[in-house]
Amino acid sequence: MNFDFSEDQKFLASEARKFLDAQCTTAHVREVLDDEAKTHHEGVWNKVVEMGWLGTAIPEEYGGLGLGMLELCVIAEEMGRALAPVPFASTVYFFAEGLKLAGSEDQKKDILPKVASGEVIGCYAASEGPGNPDPSRLKTTFDGSKISGTKVPVTDGDIATHAIVLAKEGSEASWVLVDLTGEGVSRKTVSTLEPTRSHAEIVFDGAAGQRIGSAGEAGAYHDDLHNRAAVLIAFEQLGGADRCLEMATEYAKERYAFGRPIGGNQAIKHKLAEMYVKNQVARSNSYFGAWALSTDAAELPEAAAASRLAASEAYWFASKENIQTHGGMGFTWEVDCHLFYRRAKLLAVQAGAPKVWKEKLVSALERKNAA
């Protein structure tokens, strides 16, 4: 079985990298980091919209490119490598995939073309504070037409125009589509370790909403959506981890100490070798996840958890060792190492922390062995 990408998909990756190398440099990332008033980089976002990437996995009948999930994985890796300071993941991995998963035909025809064109920026509002969102403990309520409650933190919730909200309806949990520009919605930006991917607190006070999917089925939808998003986030992490390895290797070749490159020292060689090994393990697991995602395979829960755990470990380790390889200057604001460390720490908890995914992987393997 061949888990590698096709030549067309590799060409897409190459072109995406060229585009982002030119249009989304770390200077663009720092513009957002250094300006507290900025939630994302509008210039980069507008160019991403023009490229049509928002519609990569949206079917043509709903205004998208209709390419597929493998192509989206390719783009996700390049977005992660570039540290793109835009609401791409929230809009595409969560909001659009949520609509594709459970939306009615009318909802898809109304919203998905607007996502593909950039008119709609989406987010997924599930968290109500520390801990993994549990539908059985929800405080946000939905009565069939109005929604009330508080969600925090919501990734890109201060930028988004629409949200899919996890809310209690009666004694069960449902998904609710909410226009965040309407009445009954207030929001504020909250501070995090990684300001280039903004987060918000959203308060719903009798805001109008419409159910997505069947009433009481949001628990299953939530799990399915996170399995899908986990694979895509893993590719973002993989892109960032590979870039950290490149940065560390380049510096180790250029930095001289005691008359020779520091890359000649055994300690540095070991760091780089271990980074490479972890990245390759993450890539293998991410490719497994991409296959399961693109084929709707029964192994998706297992593959999603494996790719998520391997990629989180690889990115955290690579970003940390990149700083160490750069020595004292690696800790400074002027060097780009900390940009990747921030993103690694953020992505490690987005869509669930490693502890949650370890439990999911164990559960998936237990079910597999019991079958």
C-alpha positions in Angstrom: 0.0 0.0 0.0 1.4 3.4 -1.0 0.8 6.1 1.6 2.8 8.8 -0.3 1.2 11.8 -2.0 0.7 11.8 -5.8 2.9 13.9 -8.1 0.0 16.4 -8.5 -0.3 16.7 -4.7 3.5 17.2 -4.4 3.3 19.9 -7.0 0.6 21.6 -5.0 2.8 21.5 -1.9 5.7 23.0 -3.9 3.6 25.8 -5.2 2.0 26.5 -1.8 5.5 26.7 -0.3 6.7 29.1 -2.9 3.6 31.3 -2.4 3.9 31.3 1.4 7.6 31.9 1.4 6.9 35.1 -0.6 3.6 36.2 1.0 3.8 34.9 4.6 7.2 35.4 6.1 8.0 35.6 9.8 8.0 39.4 9.4 4.3 39.1 8.7 3.9 36.9 11.8 5.7 39.5 13.9 3.4 42.3 12.6 0.6 40.5 14.4 2.6 39.6 17.4 3.9 43.1 18.0 0.6 44.9 17.5 -2.0 44.1 20.2 -4.8 45.5 18.1 -4.2 42.9 15.4 -6.0 39.6 15.6 -4.6 38.2 12.3 -2.8 39.4 9.2 -5.5 40.7 6.8 -3.1 41.0 3.9 -2.0 37.3 4.1 -5.6 36.2 4.7 -6.8 38.0 1.6 -4.1 36.4 -0.5 -5.0 32.9 0.9 -8.7 33.7 -0.1 -7.6 34.6 -3.6 -5.7 31.4 -3.9 -9.0 29.5 -3.3 -7.5 27.4 -0.5 -10.6 27.8 1.7 -12.5 25.8 -0.8 -10.0 23.0 -1.2 -12.1 20.2 0.3 -15.5 21.9 -0.3 -17.4 20.1 -3.1 -17.8 22.0 -6.4 -21.6 22.0 -5.9 -21.1 24.2 -2.9 -18.7 26.6 -4.5 -15.5 24.9 -3.6 -12.6 23.4 -5.6 -13.7 19.9 -4.8 -10.1 18.6 -4.6 -10.3 16.5 -1.4 -8.8 15.9 2.0 -5.4 14.9 0.9 -4.9 18.2 -0.9 -6.1 20.0 2.2 -3.5 18.0 4.3 -0.8 19.2 1.9 -1.8 22.8 2.3 -2.1 22.4 6.1 1.5 21.3 6.3 2.7 24.4 4.4 0.5 26.7 6.5 2.1 25.2 9.6 5.6 25.6 8.2 4.9 29.3 7.5 3.2 30.0 10.9 0.4 31.6 8.9 -1.3 34.1 11.3 -4.8 33.7 9.8 -8.1 31.9 10.8 -7.6 29.1 8.3 -7.8 26.2 10.7 -10.9 27.5 12.5 -12.7 28.2 9.3 -11.7 25.1 7.3 -10.8 22.3 9.7 -13.6 23.0 12.1 -16.4 25.2 10.7 -16.5 24.0 7.1 -15.9 20.4 8.1 -18.7 20.6 10.7 -21.1 21.9 8.1 -20.1 19.1 5.7 -20.5 16.6 8.5 -24.0 17.5 9.8 -25.4 20.5 8.0 -28.6 20.3 6.0 -28.6 20.7 2.3 -30.0 24.3 2.7 -27.3 25.2 5.2 -24.6 23.8 3.0 -25.8 25.7 0.0 -26.2 28.9 2.0 -22.9 28.9 4.0 -20.3 26.8 2.3 -20.0 29.0 -0.9 -19.4 32.0 1.4 -16.7 30.1 3.2 -15.0 29.2 0.0 -15.1 32.9 -1.1 -13.9 34.2 2.2 -17.1 36.1 2.9 -17.6 33.9 6.0 -15.0 33.3 8.7 -15.9 30.4 10.9 -15.1 29.0 14.3 -16.1 26.1 16.6 -17.2 27.1 20.1 -17.2 24.1 22.4 -15.0 25.0 25.4 -16.5 26.5 28.5 -13.2 26.8 30.5 -10.5 24.4 31.6 -10.8 20.7 30.7 -12.0 18.7 27.7 -15.5 19.9 26.6 -18.0 17.3 27.8 -21.6 17.5 26.4 -22.9 16.2 29.7 -21.6 19.2 31.6 -22.6 22.0 29.2 -23.9 25.2 30.7 -24.7 26.9 27.3 -28.3 26.2 26.5 -30.4 26.2 23.3 -34.2 26.2 23.2 -34.7 25.5 19.6 -34.3 29.1 18.4 -32.3 31.0 21.0 -28.9 30.3 22.6 -27.5 31.6 25.9 -24.2 30.9 27.7 -20.5 31.6 27.6 -17.8 30.0 25.5 -14.1 30.5 26.3 -11.5 30.2 24.8 -12.7 30.1 21.2 -10.0 30.0 18.6 -10.5 33.0 16.2 -13.8 33.7 17.9 -13.0 37.5 17.8 -12.5 37.4 14.0 -15.3 34.9 13.0 -18.6 35.9 11.5 -20.2 32.6 12.2 -19.8 29.8 14.7 -20.9 26.2 15.3 -21.7 26.1 19.0 -21.9 23.0 21.3 -25.0 23.6 23.5 -27.4 21.7 25.7 -30.9 21.3 24.3 -33.1 19.7 26.9 -31.1 16.9 28.5 -29.0 16.3 25.4 -26.3 18.2 23.4 -26.9 19.8 20.0 -24.9 21.8 17.5 -26.1 25.3 16.8 -25.2 27.6 13.9 -24.9 31.2 15.1 -24.3 34.5 13.2 -21.8 36.2 15.5 -22.6 39.6 13.9 -26.2 39.5 15.1 -27.9 40.7 18.3 -27.4 38.9 21.5 -23.7 38.2 20.9 -20.8 39.9 22.7 -17.1 38.9 22.6 -13.7 40.0 23.7 -10.2 38.9 22.9 -8.4 36.8 25.6 -4.6 36.7 26.0 -2.7 33.5 25.2 0.9 32.4 24.8 0.4 32.6 21.0 -1.2 36.0 20.0 -0.8 35.3 16.3 -3.7 32.8 16.6 -6.3 34.9 18.5 -8.8 33.6 21.0 -11.9 35.0 22.4 -14.6 34.8 25.1 -18.1 34.8 23.4 -21.2 35.5 25.4 -24.6 34.5 24.0 -27.6 36.3 25.5 -30.7 35.0 23.7 -28.9 35.1 20.3 -30.7 33.6 17.3 -29.5 30.2 16.3 -30.4 27.2 14.1 -29.7 23.6 14.8 -27.2 21.7 12.7 -27.9 18.1 12.4 -30.2 16.1 14.6 -31.1 17.2 18.1 -29.1 15.5 20.8 -26.4 14.1 18.4 -23.7 16.7 19.1 -21.6 14.3 21.2 -21.1 12.1 18.2 -20.6 15.1 15.9 -18.0 16.6 18.3 -16.0 13.4 18.3 -16.1 13.0 14.5 -15.1 16.6 13.9 -12.2 16.4 16.3 -10.9 13.2 14.6 -11.0 15.0 11.3 -9.4 18.2 12.6 -6.8 16.3 14.5 -5.3 14.9 11.3 -5.2 18.4 9.7 -3.6 20.0 12.8 -1.1 17.2 12.8 0.0 18.2 9.3 0.4 21.8 10.5 2.5 20.6 13.4 4.6 18.5 11.0 5.3 21.5 8.8 6.4 23.5 11.8 8.6 20.7 13.2 10.3 20.3 9.8 11.0 24.0 9.6 12.5 23.9 13.2 14.8 21.1 12.1 15.9 23.1 9.0 16.6 26.2 11.1 18.6 24.2 13.6 20.6 22.5 10.9 21.3 25.7 9.0 22.5 27.4 12.2 24.7 24.4 13.2 26.5 24.6 9.9 27.0 28.4 10.0 27.8 29.0 13.7 31.5 28.6 14.5 33.0 28.0 17.9 36.6 27.3 18.7 37.4 27.3 15.0 34.8 24.8 13.7 31.0 24.6 13.0 29.1 23.7 16.2 27.4 21.0 14.0 30.5 19.0 14.4 29.9 18.6 18.1 28.4 15.2 19.1 25.8 16.9 21.4 24.5 18.9 18.5 24.5 15.9 16.2 22.4 14.0 18.7 19.9 16.8 19.0 19.4 17.1 15.2 19.3 13.3 14.8 16.6 13.0 17.5 14.6 15.8 15.9 14.7 14.1 12.6 13.6 10.7 14.0 10.7 12.2 15.8 9.6 14.2 12.7 9.8 11.0 10.6 7.6 9.1 13.1 5.2 12.0 13.1 5.1 12.0 9.3 4.4 8.2 9.1 1.5 8.6 11.6 0.2 11.7 9.8 0.2 9.9 6.5 -1.8 7.1 8.1 -4.2 9.7 9.4 -4.5 11.3 5.9 -5.3 8.0 4.4 -8.0 7.3 7.0 -9.4 10.8 6.6 -9.5 10.8 2.8 -11.2 7.3 2.6 -13.5 7.7 5.6 -11.9 4.5 7.0 -13.1 2.8 10.1 -9.6 3.3 11.5 -9.9 7.1 11.6 -10.3 7.4 15.4 -7.1 5.3 15.8 -5.2 7.1 13.1 -6.3 10.6 14.2 -5.1 9.9 17.8 -1.8 8.4 16.6 -1.1 11.3 14.2 -2.1 13.9 16.8 0.2 12.4 19.6 3.2 11.9 17.3 2.9 15.3 15.7 2.5 17.1 19.0 5.5 15.4 20.5 7.6 16.1 17.4 6.7 19.8 17.1 7.3 20.5 20.8 10.6 18.7 20.8 11.8 20.3 17.6 10.8 23.8 18.7 12.6 23.3 22.0 15.7 21.9 20.6 15.8 24.5 17.9 16.1 27.1 20.7 18.8 25.1 22.4 20.8 24.7 19.2 20.8 28.4 18.7 22.3 28.8 22.2 22.0 32.1 24.1 20.6 34.0 21.1 17.9 31.4 20.6 16.1 32.7 23.7 16.0 36.3 22.4 13.0 38.1 20.9 14.9 39.0 17.8 15.5 35.4 16.7 12.5 33.5 15.2 12.8 30.4 17.4 10.2 31.5 19.9 7.6 31.9 17.2 7.6 28.2 16.5 7.8 27.3 20.2 4.6 29.4 20.9 2.8 27.8 18.0 3.9 24.3 19.1 2.5 24.8 22.6 -0.8 26.2 21.3 -1.4 23.4 18.7 -0.6 20.8 21.3 -3.8 21.7 23.2 -6.0 22.8 20.3 -8.7 20.2 19.8 -7.7 18.4 23.0 -4.5 18.0 25.0 -2.2 14.9 24.5 -3.7 13.3 27.6 -7.2 13.3 26.0 -5.8 11.8 22.7 -3.8 9.1 24.6 -7.1 8.0 26.2 -8.8 8.1 22.8 -6.0 6.0 21.3 -6.2 3.4 24.0 -10.0 3.2 23.6 -9.7 2.8 19.8 -7.2 0.0 20.2 -9.3 -1.7 22.8 -12.3 -1.6 20.5 -10.2 -2.9 17.6 -8.8 -5.8 19.6 -12.3 -6.7 21.0 -13.8 -6.9 17.5 
